[in-house]
Amino acid sequence: MDMGRAFGFSYNHKENGAVFSHMAIMYVYGLYNYNLVQLGNEGYKSLIMRAIHPDAHTVLGIPEYFTDKGVGKYLYLTGSASWLLKLLQEQVFGITFYYGKLTLNPKLVREDFINHRASIQTFIHGKLIKITYINLKNLDYGAYKIDKVLYQGQPINIEHTKIEGDIEVYLDEL
């Protein structure tokens, strides 16, 4: 203990032996950034499944870190939730802006679709918008492209349309 905080922790607590949620999510963000979608998908879902496991002793959300026994610690002292939302919005659902224009580049895998749909709600230009990707052919990431985007049942070009309501994005084979 005479050498200071850097050497004052016992194994299994905080910096020594723990799995930090926010760093794991940042790593997953990087995997998606390099189009390693299957690995990224496995990474963030593993973290979520650990957080909701009864042995983790977490309430709702993602703890700051997990001990080597998988117990979540510091449930309210974490930036992990923000990083997870950023990951889901920008990488998984592909909702980004390029010079102020909305762009969609989903990296959803087949398992992300429930009844051929995957949805997210987010704020776009101050409005709460629900974006639903529709994958009628049950295609996996890398096998689909955006076929059409519908707003109020009408086809639109998202780059030139101000979105003020829910949109549906249909995916089709490359």
Secondary structure as GFF3:
##gff-version 3
##sequence-region A 1 174
A	DSSP	three_ten_helix	5	7	.	.	.	ID=ss1
A	DSSP	beta_strand	19	20	.	.	.	ID=ss2
A	DSSP	alpha_helix	21	33	.	.	.	ID=ss3
A	DSSP	alpha_helix	37	52	.	.	.	ID=ss4
A	DSSP	three_ten_helix	54	56	.	.	.	ID=ss5
A	DSSP	beta_strand	65	66	.	.	.	ID=ss6
A	DSSP	beta_strand	72	73	.	.	.	ID=ss7
A	DSSP	alpha_helix	80	86	.	.	.	ID=ss8
A	DSSP	pi_helix	87	92	.	.	.	ID=ss9
A	DSSP	beta_strand	95	98	.	.	.	ID=ss10
A	DSSP	beta_strand	101	104	.	.	.	ID=ss11
A	DSSP	three_ten_helix	110	112	.	.	.	ID=ss12
A	DSSP	beta_strand	117	124	.	.	.	ID=ss13
A	DSSP	beta_strand	127	134	.	.	.	ID=ss14
A	DSSP	beta_strand	144	151	.	.	.	ID=ss15
A	DSSP	beta_strand	154	155	.	.	.	ID=ss16
A	DSSP	beta_strand	167	173	.	.	.	ID=ss17
###
